[in-house]
């Protein structure tokens, strides 16, 4: 049940954050002075963090669901395996994001 709810919530978070990034990107591409609110929101690290974590867990729990739909019925081990992979992958991507040098 936790995976089902998390998969749905991360899907909504992805939808909102990607739409948010696209919306603010339109303002970032103008040749005139860029609005301060668009710059602030488009470069906000909280939004990027949400996007990274939601994408990792949504993708991994989606793969888990496909594997279970194919007939392998070991749901609890898959939950722990994919959750562990998600935590490690999210941590690695966030470290890479926050330590980038550009």
N, C-alpha and C positions, 0 to 999 in steps of 0.2 A: 504494500500500500504506500509506503514511504517513497519508493522509486516512482510509482505512478504519479503521485502528487508532485514530486520534485521535477519529473520530466515535464509535466504541464506548466509548472511555475517557471522553469527555466526557458521553456518555449515562449511564454509571454514576455519574460524579461528580454530575451533575444529580439523579439519583435519590436518591443518598445525602444530598446537601446539602438538597434540598427536604424529604425525610423528616425530616431533622435539625431544620430550621427549624419544621416543623409540630409535631414532638414537643416542642420547647422552648417553642413558642407556647402550648401547653396549660397549661404551668406559669406562663407570664407572664400569663395571663388570670384567675388565681385572685384572690379578694378578700383572702385571708389574706396573710401574709408570703410573698413570692416566694423560692424557693430561690436561694441565691447561685450555685450551679453553673448553673442555668437562665439566670439573668441574664448570667453570664459567657459562656456558650456561645451564647446567642441574639444577643448584641451583638458577637460576635467578628468583627473585620474580615477575618480570614483566610478564614472561611467565606463571607462576602459577596464577597470577591475571587474565590474559587474559583467561586462561583455566577455571577458576572458573566462571567468569562472563559469558563467552560464553556458557558454559554448562548449567547454570541456565536459561538464556534467551532462548536458543535454545530448551531446554526441555519444558519450560512453553509455549512458542509460538507454539510448536508442539502439546501439549495437547489442546491448544485453537483451533488450526486448526482442530483437530479430533472432538472436541465438535461441532464446526460449521458444519463440514461435516456430523455429525449425525442428523442435522436438526434444531438445536437451532440457530436462526438467530439474536441474540443480540450481534452484533459484537463490538459496541462501549463500552458497559459495560464490556464485556470480555477483551477488550484491557486494560482498566483501572485497572480491577481486577488483571489480570495476570502481568501487568507491575508493579503494586504496590507490589504484592507478589515477583516478581523478584528482585526489589530493596531491599526489606527487607531481602530476603533470601541471596542475594549476599552480602549485608552488614554484615549479621551475619556470613557467611562463611569466608569472608575476615577478620573480627575481630578475628575469631577463628584461621585462618591461621597465621595472624601476631602476635598473642599473645601466640602461642604455645611455649612450654618450653623445647623442645628437640632438 
